[in-house]
Amino acid sequence: MNAVPAADAAATDVIDLWTIPTDGPAALVHRLRALLDPEELARADRARDPVQGARFTLVRGAVRLLVADRLGTGAAELVWERGPHGKPAPVLPSASDRIQVNWSASGALAVLAIADGRRVGADVEEIHRPGVGERIARRHFPPRDAASVLDAPTPTEGADRFARLWCRREACVKVHGGRLAQGLGLPVAGPSPLRLADPGPLASGPLWVTDVPVPGPFHAAVAADLDRPFTVRQHTWEAP
């Protein structure tokens, strides 16, 4: 597996990425709850506390509104199908040929990526306290990636670097709906955007991954298949 820096490549595709604040008023959460399907409602109700349940409801409701708007249908009418490891896709006539979607949530922030004609993965991660990432990097990351975290000048910088690399990994794994274990050894250190010529057990073709700036103590990344770069068009979701 090798990764090739590609910062100077000309982008040919546009992927839309929405940042979604996950904390909102109770009235908004109540309205969005009416859009969810029975499985989503059950997951919201199983959350470990009311805050997590409200955040889950808000994210799923916002995702439904945004994807439905892109497809020209009603948010409550969307039906999801899931891949072998749970990656969702909207089920509508020809929907799989028109768009690919993926989202991620971490604490007070979520992101949703929508791409045309290519598989997409997105991830957002809150930066954790120093030390947590070092143990994972030392045990699971390839040498260059581990060194980037372990050789950081300060523990805080190490935590920041770990979150960035972790986002890239998760985004790549989610392109093909793989398992996290398949992405731990991916070499994703280096300047963004990045071309992974061989994503190992995930797929046979190249992946592109890029960092995306988001507010607060978070990192985010977007990845896509096909051997061509892309640009990210950013939006901030506002409740209707």
Steps between C-alpha positions, in 0.01 A plus 500: 500500500634843415371854509600772256471871587279669245461859617569641154257280308210671323167409654231373265206411726306684767381331820258692719566489874261636762604567857210439738503629859346216700362703791167671440184606682254234612236627260732441204589151620129423536427614144787299355398190692186485288719437192680193632413140415430236770859377512635853545242573770597184685867595488424848628302353788781258586757780538689496827360837607253765376777719354629218280147411395424860403827531306432178312150620411624837383774352281275241338228757441743746344649227279152405381414860415822559309498173306130532421554853372777372271274224368183707480296284735353516849734457796269254677471292181869410484580133552853387576671182394820391674815335375664197665652715775218751535577777251164662409381599154163650399262261326317679220470433126849554355613668824813289526603621154432864580658562838706335770479622859684450826493673836673501835436651842725569795373684804360838405576480127402283204588505130313373195666443161306464174677402178382438145612184327764380744510338843572740784602476864501774764617516857516757779680448830524706814861544610549287810722559796874436449614142543196318363614513138863421577415152624292422192757644260786305658310174478310523171629775268767442232845640594476840329152569639597389850812718491291803402301459823773378735762756390269802541669786691227505768233253622231740383646507149520121508129478581424742217703296250341176612149637448590619150646162398213312661247703299680421177499129586132493588405691185693254281344199672152644456538550124454127447305433819785301649596413856721725710755222540558513124607863522730505801806422290429750221788746443320834510770732639611786277361816343132520407353408253644152484477221242511146633612292204426176683245510782585144598211278611237767436499488119716450195496857370644832620337728756528875543469660843514862612477688829208740541507791748215494751430721804591415857736234637435262209663360191313378192591321178330393178609208279375365166572222256599526131841624397430869478523780758209708624419827668276536804222757495416579863165597646363549850159348567243735648178366646193574287 
